[in-house]
Each structure stands twice: as C-alpha cells, then as structure tokens.
C-alpha cells in the first residue's frame, strides 16, 4: 500500500539483514555463551525471533564480549520492529568491533526506522570509510537524504550505488531507479523522473510501484493520457489499491470525465475504509464533497 500523501518510498531490499549462519550442531544442555549463541542462530533460521533474543541474551550474560551475539540480537530486534534496542545492540557490537560493517548498516536502519535520518546518514558514511564500495550503504544513505529533503544528495548516492562492482539483480535495480526517479520527481525534473521509472518497469514489470510513480510524474507534468494508462496498469496488478483509484480519479476529473472520476474516488474511499487507512479515507471523502459542492454551485 502506498502512502496517501506522497509517493511510496521503498527500501526493502537494500538493507541485508545477514544472520551469521555458522552454528555448530545444537547440544542438549547448553552451558557456554557459544552454545546459547548457536541456539539463537538456529531460532533465527526458523524465524522464531523472541526465542532467538532469549538465547542471545543468555549468551551475552555468560560472555559479555561475544560481539556476534549483540549483532544477531540486533537483527532479531529489527525483525520485531523494536528499533531502540536494535540500535543499542549495534552500538555494543561496535564497541567490541569498531570496524563492523554490518553493525553500522543495521544501526543505520534502526535510526532510519526511528526517524533519525541524520544519525542514519552518519552510520552509512562511517560504513563507507571502512568499505567504500558497499552499494547498500550508498542506497540507504540515499533514502536518508531523501527523507531529509536533500534530493540532489539522494540522487548522487543512488548513482554511486549503481556504479559499484557487486552485480545487482533486476528487482534491486528496479528499486534504485524507482527511488532515484522519486528524487527527480521531487525536484520537478519530470522527464528525467519518467526515464528512471521507465527503467524500473523494464527491470521489474510486475511491480506496480514503477507504474504508479510514473503515473504521478505524468499527472504532475500534465500528460493525463499517459497517467491514466499507468494507473490502469497499477489496478490491473493490484485491484484494491486505494491510491491508484484516487489518482486515477484526479486524472479523470482533469480530463472532464466527472462521473468516472467520482466512481474512482468512491472506490478509493471504500478501499481506504476497508484497509483502515483513516486519514486517506477522510481526505477522499472531503474531496468528494468538494467536487459535489462545486458541481452543484455551477449547476
């Protein structure tokens, strides 16, 4: 689901939450920190994050200098969206190993999710001092730049992420082009933004975000026919996408198709209501009332 008041900002693939998968065979009665650590890794592998946290905590209680236990407990906290504790664990891991790339990467994610974008940027910058060619750090720093409204810096970081030697798969490339396109869109560089969204669609034609973002760029640049085409494609891929109905309704209103526009806006309101997106639902109802009031006044 896209955010209602601005185009979606996606960052799922960039932060690689890498569990240290080198656990020894589990023993029946764990007695050392490493024994509990191995049990924690096994719990992470099966997706039991609370159990993983319990085991990593016992490992730390036995051996407070077991840096890998802090790093892996951080990952479990991130999965459970307990970001303050995740950041604390990454800080402990960095105290034990100041050159831990993954600790900087994951603490940056924790700061980002907490809304501390400046702190996230600092962590990604520190990571790049250690590993200058890590595309994840450039990409994630670009997301933090974007969140701070530093769109030119975001574009520069996305460019760097594309230039690194690590081969990226097609969905990863689509993510980067989508987000670089959003930065261009915020700068009102509509043709450049559309070109980036074209690339995002080329690399992942099954992802509705590329079509949605390109539709917004076309709408803002006054190309209503192309915008209508893209929002139609979003709805073909995700039939219950309230935002796509909402923006298609705006396009149809702009081209004079009032009845079709009202149908789309009513469908958007229905989707938002069913999905519990209260603010979007209320804003859509408000817009419907405004349009009805305007049409009544003209009549």
For each residue, the residues with C-beta under 8 A, 3 or more apart:
1: 241 242 243 275 277
2: 7 8 209 212 241 243
3: 6 7 8 9 243
4: 242 243 246 272 277 279 280 283
5: 279
6: 3 9
7: 2 3 182 185 212 213 216
8: 2 3 209 212 213
9: 3 6 143 146 147 179 182
10: 175 178 179 209
11: 14 15 112 139 140 143 175 179
12: 175
13: 171 172 175
14: 11 136 139 140 143 172 175
15: 11 105 106 108 109 136 140
16: 105 136
17: 75 78 79 106
18: 75 102
19: 41 44 45 72 75
20: 41 68 71 72
21: 41 45
22: 41
23: 26 37 38 39 41 42
24: 34 38
25:
26: 23 38 39 42
27: 30 35
28:
29:
30: 27 35 36 38 39 58
31: 35
32: 35 36 62 63
33: 36 37 58 59 60 62 63 66 69
34: 24 37 38 59 63 66
35: 27 30 31 32 38 39 59
36: 30 32 33 39 40 55 56 58 59 62 69
37: 23 33 34 40 41 55 56 59 66 68 69 72
38: 23 24 26 30 34 35 41 42
39: 23 26 30 35 36 42 43 55
40: 36 37 43 44 51 52 53 54 55 56 59 69 72 73 76
41: 19 20 21 22 23 37 38 44 45 52 72
42: 23 26 38 39 45 46
43: 39 40 46 48 49 51 52 55
44: 19 40 41 47 48 49 52 72 75 76
45: 19 21 41 42
46: 42 43
47: 44
48: 43 44 51 52
49: 43 44 52 53 76 79 80
50: 53 54 76 80
51: 40 43 48 54 55
52: 40 41 43 44 48 49 55 56 72 73 76
53: 40 49 50 56 57 73 76 77 80
54: 40 50 51 57 58
55: 36 37 39 40 43 51 52 58 59
56: 36 37 40 52 53 59 60 69 70 72 73 76
57: 53 54 60 61 73
58: 30 33 36 54 55 61 62
59: 33 34 35 36 37 40 55 56 62 63 66 69
60: 33 56 57 63 64 66 69 70 73
61: 57 58 64
62: 32 33 36 58 59 66
63: 32 33 34 59 60 66 69
64: 60 61
65: 96
66: 33 34 37 59 60 62 63 69 70
67: 70 71 92 93 96 97 100
68: 20 37 71 72 93
69: 33 36 37 40 56 59 60 63 66 72 73
70: 56 60 66 67 73 74 89 90 92 93 96 103
71: 20 67 68 74 75 89 90 93 100 102 103 106
72: 19 20 37 40 41 44 52 56 68 69 75 76
73: 40 52 53 56 57 60 69 70 76 77 89
74: 70 71 77 78 86 87 89 90 93 103 106 107 110
75: 17 18 19 44 71 72 78 79 86 106
76: 40 44 49 50 52 53 56 72 73 79 80
77: 53 73 74 80 82 83 85 86 89 110
78: 17 74 75 81 82 83 86 106 109 110 113
79: 17 49 75 76
80: 49 50 53 76 77
81: 78 113
82: 77 78 85 86
83: 77 78 86 87 110 111 113 114
84: 87 88 110 114
85: 77 82 88 89
86: 74 75 77 78 82 83 89 90 106 107 109 110
87: 74 83 84 90 91 107 110 111 114
88: 84 85 91 92
89: 70 71 73 74 77 85 86 92 93
90: 70 71 74 86 87 93 94 103 104 106 107 110
91: 87 88 94 95 107
92: 67 70 88 89 95 96
93: 67 68 70 71 74 89 90 96 97 100 103
94: 90 91 97 98 100 103 104 107
95: 91 92 98
96: 65 67 70 92 93
97: 67 93 94 100 103
98: 94 95
99: 130
100: 67 71 93 94 97 103 104
101: 104 105 127 130 131 134
102: 18 71 105 106
103: 70 71 74 90 93 94 97 100 106 107
104: 90 94 100 101 107 108 123 124 126 127 130 137
105: 15 16 101 102 108 109 123 124 127 134 136 137 140
106: 15 17 71 74 75 78 86 90 102 103 109 110
107: 74 86 87 90 91 94 103 104 110 111 123
108: 15 104 105 111 112 119 120 121 123 124 127 137 140 141 144
109: 15 78 86 105 106 112 113 120 140
110: 74 77 78 83 84 86 87 90 106 107 113 114
111: 83 87 107 108 114 116 117 119 120 123
112: 11 108 109 115 116 117 120 140 143 144 147
113: 78 81 83 109 110
114: 83 84 87 110 111
115: 112
116: 111 112 119 120
117: 111 112 120 121 144 147 148
118: 121 122 144 148
119: 108 111 116 122 123
120: 108 109 111 112 116 117 123 124 140 141 144
121: 108 117 118 124 125 141 144 145 148
122: 118 119 125 126
123: 104 105 107 108 111 119 120 126 127
124: 104 105 108 120 121 127 128 137 138 140 141 144
125: 121 122 128 129 141
126: 104 122 123 129 130
127: 101 104 105 108 123 124 130 131 134 137
128: 124 125 131 132 134 137 138 141
129: 125 126 132
130: 99 101 104 126 127
131: 101 127 128 134 137
132: 128 129
133: 164 165 166
134: 101 105 127 128 131 137 138 164
135: 138 139 160 161 162 164 166 168
136: 14 15 16 105 139 140 161
137: 104 105 108 124 127 128 131 134 140 141
138: 124 128 134 135 141 142 157 158 160 161 164
139: 11 14 135 136 142 143 157 158 161 175 176 179
140: 11 14 15 105 108 109 112 120 124 136 137 143 144
141: 108 120 121 124 125 128 137 138 144 145 157
142: 138 139 145 146 153 154 155 156 157 158 161 179 180 183
143: 9 11 14 112 139 140 146 147 154 179
144: 108 112 117 118 120 121 124 140 141 147 148
145: 121 141 142 148 150 151 153 154 157 183
146: 9 142 143 149 150 151 154 179 182 183 186
147: 9 112 117 143 144
148: 117 118 121 144 145
149: 146 186
150: 145 146 153 154
151: 145 146 154 155 183 184 186 187
152: 155 156 183 187
153: 142 145 150 156 157
154: 142 143 145 146 150 151 157 158 179 180 183
155: 142 151 152 158 159 180 183 184
156: 142 152 153 159 160
157: 138 139 141 142 145 153 154 160 161
158: 138 139 142 154 155 161 162 176 179 180 183
159: 155 156 162 163 180
160: 135 138 156 157 163 164
161: 135 136 138 139 142 157 158 164 176
162: 135 158 159 168 173 176
163: 159 160
164: 133 134 135 138 160 161
165: 133
166: 133 135
167:
168: 135 162 172 173 176
169: 172 173
170: 173 174 203 204
171: 13 174 175 203 204 207
172: 13 14 168 169 175 176
173: 162 168 169 170 176 177 199 200 203 204
174: 170 171 177 178 199 200 201 203 204 207 210
175: 10 11 12 13 14 139 171 172 178 179 200
176: 139 158 161 162 168 172 173 179 180
177: 173 174 180 181 196 197 199 200 203 210
178: 10 174 175 181 182 196 197 200 207 209 210 213
179: 9 10 11 139 142 143 146 154 158 175 176 182 183
180: 142 154 155 158 159 176 177 183 184 196
181: 177 178 184 185 192 193 194 195 196 197 200 213 214 217
182: 7 9 146 178 179 185 186 193 213
183: 142 145 146 151 152 154 155 158 179 180 186 187
184: 151 155 180 181 187 189 190 192 193 196
185: 7 181 182 188 189 190 193 213 216 217 220
186: 146 149 151 182 183
187: 151 152 183 184
188: 185 220
189: 184 185 192 193
190: 184 185 193 194 217 220 221
191: 194 195 221
192: 181 184 189 195 196
193: 181 182 184 185 189 190 196 197 213 217
194: 181 190 191 197 198 214 217 218 221
195: 181 191 192 198 199
196: 177 178 180 181 184 192 193 199 200
197: 177 178 181 193 194 200 201 210 211 213 214 217
198: 194 195 201 202 214
199: 173 174 177 195 196 202 203
200: 173 174 175 177 178 181 196 197 203 204 207 209 210 213
201: 174 197 198 204 205 207 210 211 214
202: 198 199 205
203: 170 171 173 174 177 199 200
204: 170 171 173 174 200 201 207 210
205: 201 202 210
206: 237
207: 171 174 178 200 201 204 210
208: 211 212 233 234 237 238 241 244
209: 2 8 10 178 200 212 213
210: 174 177 178 197 200 201 204 205 207 213 214
211: 197 201 208 214 215 230 231 233 234 237
212: 2 7 8 208 209 215 216 230 231 234 241 243 244 247
213: 7 8 178 181 182 185 193 197 200 209 210 216 217
214: 181 194 197 198 201 210 211 217 218 226 230
215: 211 212 218 219 226 227 228 229 230 231 234 244 247 248 251
216: 7 185 212 213 219 220 227 247
217: 181 185 190 193 194 197 213 214 220 221
218: 194 214 215 221 223 224 226 227 230
219: 215 216 222 223 224 227 247 250 251 254
220: 185 188 190 216 217
221: 190 191 194 217 218
222: 219
223: 218 219 226 227
224: 218 219 227 228 251 254 255
225: 228 229 255
226: 214 215 218 223 229 230
227: 215 216 218 219 223 224 230 231 247 251
228: 215 224 225 231 232 248 251 252 255
229: 215 225 226 232 233
230: 211 212 214 215 218 226 227 233 234
231: 211 212 215 227 228 234 235 244 247 248 251
232: 228 229 235 236 248
233: 208 211 229 230 236 237
234: 208 211 212 215 230 231 237 238 241 244
235: 231 232 238 239 241 244 245 248
236: 232 233 239
237: 206 208 211 233 234
238: 208 234 235 241 244
239: 235 236
240: 271 274 275
241: 1 2 208 212 234 235 238 244 245 271
242: 1 4 245 246 267 268 269 270 271 272 275 277 280 284
243: 1 2 3 4 212 246 247 268 280
244: 208 212 215 231 234 235 238 241 247 248
245: 235 241 242 248 249 264 265 267 268 271
246: 4 242 243 249 250 264 265 268 280 284
247: 212 215 216 219 227 231 243 244 250 251
248: 215 228 231 232 235 244 245 251 252 264
249: 245 246 252 253 260 261 262 263 264 265 268
250: 219 246 247 253 254 261
251: 215 219 224 227 228 231 247 248 254 255 261
252: 228 248 249 255 257 258 260 261 264
253: 249 250 256 257 258 261 291
254: 219 224 250 251
255: 224 225 228 251 252
256: 253
257: 252 253 260 261
258: 252 253 261 262 291 295
259: 262 263
260: 249 252 257 263 264
261: 249 250 251 252 253 257 258 264 265 291
262: 249 258 259 265 266 288 291 292
263: 249 259 260 266 267
264: 245 246 248 249 252 260 261 267 268
265: 245 246 249 261 262 268 269 284 287 288 291
266: 262 263 269 270 288
267: 242 245 263 264 270 271
268: 242 243 245 246 249 264 265 271 272 280 284
269: 242 265 266 272 273 281 284 285 288
270: 242 266 267 273 274
271: 240 241 242 245 267 268 274 275
272: 4 242 268 269 275 277 278 280 281 284
273: 269 270 276 277 281
274: 240 270 271
275: 1 240 242 271 272
276: 273
277: 1 4 242 272 273 280 281
278: 272 281 282
279: 4 5 282 283
280: 4 242 243 246 268 272 277 283 284
281: 269 272 273 277 278 284 285
282: 278 279 285 286
283: 4 279 280 286 287
284: 242 246 265 268 269 272 280 281 287 288
285: 269 281 282 288 289
286: 282 283 289 290
287: 265 283 284 290 291
288: 262 265 266 269 284 285 291 292
289: 285 286 292 293
290: 286 287 293 294
291: 253 258 261 262 265 287 288 294 295
292: 262 288 289 295 296
293: 289 290 296 297
294: 290 291 297 298
295: 258 291 292 298 299
296: 292 293 299
297: 293 294
298: 294 295
299: 295 296
